[in-house]
Amino acid sequence: MILDVQEAGFRYDQRRKIFSDISFSLAEQEVLCILGPNGIGKSTLIRCLANLNPLCDGSIRLHDRDIRSLNRRDVAKIIGYVPQAHEIVFPFQVRDFVLMGRAPHLDLFSSPDREDHAKTDAAMDLVGITRIADKPVNEISGGEYQLAMIARALAQEPEVLLLDEPTSHLDFGNQIRVLEIIDRLARDGLSVIMSSHFPDHAFLSSNNVAIMQDGTFMAYGPAEAVVTEENLRRAYGVDVSIIYNHDVARQVCVPHMSGQCRCRDTQHPESMNAFKPVSKNEVKS
């Protein structure tokens, strides 16, 4: 295992517990998706995994070494961290912004060499932003900036990539592009932990899923076993239907509006018509 977490807990003070008793491990090429409502502690947990917030309880081990025994540079060679998008003020060129990811591999007074620039170019090419390499980062779109953040983390050459809601503030197309990149990175050998507000993302790009509730993991395991109607109802307080879509060969999550009837009733098979596509001939004028 690359990453092993045992009974992890964090609090800002004695009265404000963020999470506790969280245990899991991460293998090579594994993608773990962490779901849960706003304010439940997903971002704080990811910051702890990046060793930015020290745990109050439990342990995090990287290659069987306590993360607290490693300095920030050593951690950065193993873990790449992509926070939620934030405003950029200084107009770095995208290429220079991504090049900053090479910092853990540079000595204190050394400058990036040809190899560092080559790895930077490779990271930009991988996420598809080479065409904007010379643009200032404060003038590119939110989707392009999110890709630049991922490229910067990839330039570190990490073994584990931590993504804090990587699709937040992105349009539908860019959400799918980011998820496709995550899937490709995992196939190429990277391990990924990502948080998300969208249960469908767990079906799209993860091996395992954890749902956070009341400061801990209420469920953990394969997506098909964890992302269930009952678990999502408990976590988010809304009714949902989990439906298998044969066109894409996967399950999808359909939320119900408040007061919406549950159409999938096994005792009334005719209600299943609500889940069937309607042909043009069936549409009444």
N, C-alpha and C positions, 0 to 999 in steps of 0.2 A: 504494500500500500504506500502511495506517495504521501497521503495526508490522513492522519488519524486523530479524531476528536473524541474526548472522553469526558462526560459529565460537565461540559462547559457551562459557565454562568458568568453574567456580567450585570453590573448595576452602577449607576452614577453616584448613588449614595445609599444609605441604609434603608431608605423608604422607597426608592425608585428602582425596582428590579426590572431589567429589560428582558433577560431570558435566563433559563437555568436548565440543568440536567439534559443538555443536548449532546448526543453521542452519534457518531457516524464515521465512516471511512470512505476514502476516495481512491479508486484504482486508476491505472493507466487507461487512457481513452474513454473514461467515464464522463458523462454529463449529468450533473445533479441540478435539478430545477427546484428552487425554494419558492413556494407559494404562500400567500397569506395576505390579510387586509392591511391597510395603511396603519403605520404606527405600531406594528406588532413586534418589530425588532430585526427584520431581515437585513437592513442596511448596517445596523450595529454588529450583527453576527458576521457579515462579510468583512467589515473593518477589523474585527477581532481575528478573523482567519488570515488577514493580510498583516497582522501584528501591529496595526495602527492603534488599536485599543487593547490594552492588556487585559486578559481574563481576570475575573475576581475569584473564580472557582474552576476546577478541572484543568485540562491540559489540551494542547494542540501540538502534535508531533509531525515533523517533516522528515521523511526517510528515517524514522525512529529517533529523531533528535528533537528535544523540547524546543519549540520555536522561541522561547524566552532566552535560550542560550545562544541564539544566533543574532548577529548584528543586522541592521537594516539592509546593508548591501548584500549579505549572504541570502537573506530572505528574498530580496528582489531578483536574485538569479534563479530562484525556483518559482516564485509566485509573481504573476503580473496582475495588477489591479486596475480595473476600469470603473471609476465612480460614476454616479449619475451626472449627466451633462450639467455644466455650469458655465456662466458667462466668462468669455475670454476678453480681456482688455488689451493686452499687448499684442500687436499684430505680427506674431511670428509667422513666417512662411510655413505651410503645412509640412514641407520636407524637414525643416529645422525642428518643428514641433515633434515629429515622429522620431527624429534623431535623438531627442532627449531620452528616449527609452534605452539608449546604449549606455547611459550613465553608470549603471552597476558594474559594467565591464571596463571602465576607464579608471586609471589612476588619478589621484587628486589633481595633479597639474598637467595631465596629458590632454591631447586634443583627439577628436575622432579621426581615425585613419581611413584608408581605402576600404578595408573590410567592414568598418562600422557603417560607412556610407552605402556599401553594397547590401548589407543586411537591412538598412533602412529602406532602400529601394525595393527590396524583396517583400518587406512587410506591407508597403504601400500597394505594390502590385497584387499581393494576395487578397487585400480587401477592396481593390478596385478604385483607388484614388490617385493613381499616378498622374492622371490628366489635370489634377488640381494642385500638384506638388508645389507650384510657385505662388499659389494664392495665399493671402493672409488668412489665418484661421478665424479671425473675427468677421470675415466677409463670406464665409461659406455657409451652406445650409445646415440645419440641425442634423439631418441624416449624414451629411458628409463629415460633420464634426465628430459625430459618434463613431464613424468608421476610422477617422484619424486617431481617436482615442484608443480604439482597439489596435490599430497599427502600431501606435507608440508602445503599447503593452507587449505586442508580439516582437517588437525590436529588442526587447529584453531577453528573448529566447527562453521564456519560462517553461516549466513543466506543468504548472497549474495556472489557469486563467480564471480570475474572479471578476464577475460582471454584475454590477449592481443595477438592476433594471435596465438592461442595454437597449430595450426597445421603447423606453418611455419617451414621450414627446416626438416619436417618429410617425410618419404617415404609414399607411397599410403596406405599401410597396417596400419601403425601407425596413419595416419590421421583418418582412419575409426574407429580405436580402441578408440582414444581420443573422437571422436564425439559420440560413443556409451556410453562412460563413462559419458559425459555431459548429454545425454538423460536419463541415469539411475539415475544420481544425481537429476535431475529435478523431475523425478517420485517419488523420495524419499523425496522431500520437499524443495530442494535447489532452489534458484533463481539464474539465470546465465545471465551475459552480456558478450558476446564475440565479438571480432573483427575478421574479416576474409577478405582475398583477393578472396575467392572462392564463387561465388553466389550459387553454388550447396549446400554448407554447410547450407545455410538458409533453403533449402527444407528438409534437412536431420535432423536438430536438433533444430529448433526454432519455437516459437509461433508467434513472431513479428520480423520484420526486419526494420532497418533504413538504408538509403543510404545517405552518406555524400557527399556533393558537394558544392564548394564555401563557405566552412566554416560553413555550417549548414545542417540540415536534409532536403534534397529535397523530400524525401518520407518516410513515416512511417506507418506501419500497418502489417496485416497478410502477410506472405511470398507470397502467390499466387497473392495478389493484388499489392505488391510492387516490387517483382522481375519480371519485365516485360521486353520485348524486348526494348521498348522505353526508360524505365528508365536506363537500363544497357548501352544502346547506349549513352545516355546523360552523364552518370557517367564515363564511361571508354573510350568513343570515338571509339568503335568498334561495328560492327554488330554482333548480336547473334540471335539464335533461341531458344525459350522456347518450349520444346516438352514434351508431356505426355508419359511416358514409362509405359505400362501396366504390364510389368514383375515385376517392383518394385513398381507400384501403386503410382507414384509421378512424378512431373515435373522435367526435367533436363535441364541444360543450355548448349547449344552447340555454342561456338564462331566460327565466320567465319574468315578465313584467308583473308588478304587484297586482294580485287578484286574477292573474291569468290562469285558466283551467289547465290541468295536466291532461293533455290529449292522449298520451300513450297509456291506454287502459286495456290490459289483457282480457278483461271480462267483456269489453265492448270492442271487438276487432275493427268495427267500422271507424273507430276513432283514429286508427293508424293511417287513414287516408290523409290526415293532416301532415304526415311526414313524406308523402309521395309527391313527386313533381307533377304539375298540372299541365296537360297538353293544350295546345292552342285550340283544339276542337272542343275542349271542356270549358273554355272561358266563355261566359255568357256576356252578350252585349248589354 
